[in-house]
Amino acid sequence: MKLFVSFKQYLIQITKDAMLFIVCLAPLICGSLFKFGIPAVENVIILKAYYPLFDLLLAVLTPMMISYVSAMVILGDIDEGITKYMAVTPVGKSGYLISKLVFPMSASFFMTIIVMMIFSLTRTAFVQIIGISILASVLGLIMSMMVISISANKVEGMAVMKLSGIITIGIPLVFFAAENVQYLFFFLPSLWMAKFFLGYSLIYFTLCIAVSAAWILFFVKKFLKKIY
């Protein structure tokens, strides 16, 4: 219950910030552009072979937007000194991170499923959509942790958020780089996520989770040292 109260406060903070609220709507806007805009230019540019690439970018878009919102809310709390007192509240420091990061990323999982089902350009099995939504949400969690652990304030957070997008470079690599070159970027979860989407292999899914866990653990430790 205490975690849900903290999460409710998170939602209230978003509704009070017009920019963050609009960011939450961005996946629907971009999804519409992908769904109707890309097929519309098919007569001019041959893009059908890259529909899976667009679907992958669409899948990571929702978690990326939610991760940005979560990072900005947490950095706002840091600016106001709220995070320093979390350890002595009923929520606690771990509860704080769960309510501000894990809950939003869990919500992004369900939102990604809906976005993929509505706007996907390829025919994808529902089980595969669930799998890719899980991996995309984990990727969003990494990006949030990267921003809040490195940034000192919201201004820096915006810059680092742009930089954190480099973690998604594994997606286009699967389409445009030779296979032996791809494996040089084994440390990018997005590489294994893209391979899972194309090959639908449990091995790639497991590798993505394992690599993601290492990233998350690193940034969680860095963030906790930063605020305590």
N, C-alpha and C positions, 0 to 999 in steps of 0.2 A: 504494500500500500504506500509506504514512504517513497519508494522508487517512482510510483505512478504520480504521486504529488509533485515530485521533482520534474518528471517528464511533462506534466501539465504546465508547470512554470516555463519550461522550454518552449512549449507551443504558444504560450501567451507572449513570450519574448519575440517570437517570429511574427505574430499578428500585429505587434506594435512597430515592426520595422518593415516598411513597404518594400524595400529592396529585397530583403530575405524572403518575403512572401511571394514576390514575383519570380524569384529564383526557383521556388518550389513548383511553379507552373511551367517553367522552361521545358521540361521533358515532353509535355503535351504539345507545346508549340513546335518544338523541333521534330517530334514524332510525326506531326501533320505534314511538315515540310518534307521529311524523308519519304513518307508514304505516298504523297501525291506529287511532290515536286520532282523527285528523281525519275519515276516512270515517265513523267511529262517531257523530260529532255532526252528520252531514250532514242528518239529519232535523230537527234543531233550528235549525241555522244553515246557510244556503246558502253553501258554500265552494268548490264545484267550479270556479268561474271563476278562483279564486285558487290552484289547484293548481300552476301554473307558478311562482308566487311562493314557495310552500312548497318546491318543488324547488330553486329558486335558493338559498334560505336553507340548505337541506340541503347543497347543493354547497359553500358557503363555510364550513360549520360545521367540517368536518374540518381544512382548512388553518388556520382560526382557532385551533383547539385545539392543533394542532402548533406554530403560531407562538408561542402562549403558552408552551408547554413549552420551546421553543428559547430564547425571550427570558429565561425564568427561569434556565435553565442558564448562559447567557452572563453574565447579571447576577451570578450566583453566582461565576463565574470572575473577574469584575471585582472583586467584594467581596474575594476571596482574593488578588487581585493577579496572577493567572495570565496574564491577557491582556497584561500589560506585557512578558512574556518571550517572547511568541509569535514576534516578529521574529527572534530568535536561535535558534529551534528548527528542526528539519528541516521541520516543517509550515509555518512562516511565517505571517504575518498573513492573507494571502489564503487559504491552505490552511485556516486556523482557521475563517474565515467560511464556506468551502465545506463543511467537515465538520459545522459546527454549524447552518448555515442551509440551504444548497443541498441537501445530502443529505436532511435531514428534510423539506424541501418537496417533493423528488422522491418521497419515500415517501408524502407526503400526496396526491400526484397519483394514485398507484395505489390508495390507500385511498379516495379520493373516487370513483373509477370503480366500485369494489366497492360502496360505500355507495349510489351513485346507481342502480346496476343492481338492488340488492336492495330499496331503500326508496322509489324514485321514485314519485310519485303519477300522473305522466303517462307516456304512451308516447313515449319519446325515442330517436332513432336512436343507435346505438353511436358513430358518428363524432361526433355532436353532444355526447355524453357526454364523449368524449375532449377535445374542444375546450373545453367548460365546465370540465373538471377542470384543464386547463392554466391557464386564466385564474384559477380559484379559488386554485390553488397559488401563482401569482404574487401574487395579492392577499394571501395569507397571508405571503409573504415581505416585502411592504411593511409589514405590521403588525408583524412581528418587528423589522425595521430601525427602524421608528418608535419602538418601545418601548426598544430597547437604545441608541439614539442620544440619546434625551431623558432617560431615567431614570438616576439615580445609584446606585440600589440596588433590591433586590427589592420593597421596600414601595412605592416610587415606580412600579416596573414594573407592579405590579398595578393601580394607579390609571390609568396611561397606557394600559394594555391595554384598559381599559374605554372610555377616551376614543378609542382608535384604531378602535373599532367604528363611529365616525362615517363612516369611509371606505366603509362598506357602504350608506350611505343612498341611493346611486344605484339600488339594487335596488327599493325601494318607490316611488321617484319615477317609475319607468317605468310603474308600474301606477296611480298615484293623481294624478300631476301632469300638467298640460297639456304638450303636446310642446314648445311654445316656452319653457316654464319649465324643462323638463328640460335643455335645452341650456345653461342658465346654469351647470349643474354638470358641464360637459364635462371638468373636471379630475379627476373621480372615475372611476377605472377600473371600479368596480362598475356605473356607468351603462351603459358600453359592453358589459360582460359580460352584463347583463340584456337589452340590445337584441340581442346576439348569440344568446342563448338563445331569444328570441321570434322573431327574424327570420332566424336562421341565415345571416347575411351575413358574408363574409370581410372586408368593410370594417370592420364593428364589431369583429371579432376583432383586426384590425390596429391599430385605434385604441386598443383596450384595452391591447395590448402596448406601444404607443408611449407612452401616458400612464403606464403602470406603470413603464416604463424610466426615465422622468424622475423619478418618485418614488423609485425604488430608488437611482438615482445620487445624488440629493440626500442621502438618509439614510446611504448608504455613506460619502460624504465627511464627513458630520457625525460619524459613529461613529469613523472613523479619526483624526480630529482630537481626539476625546475621549480615546482610549486611548493616543495616541502624542504 
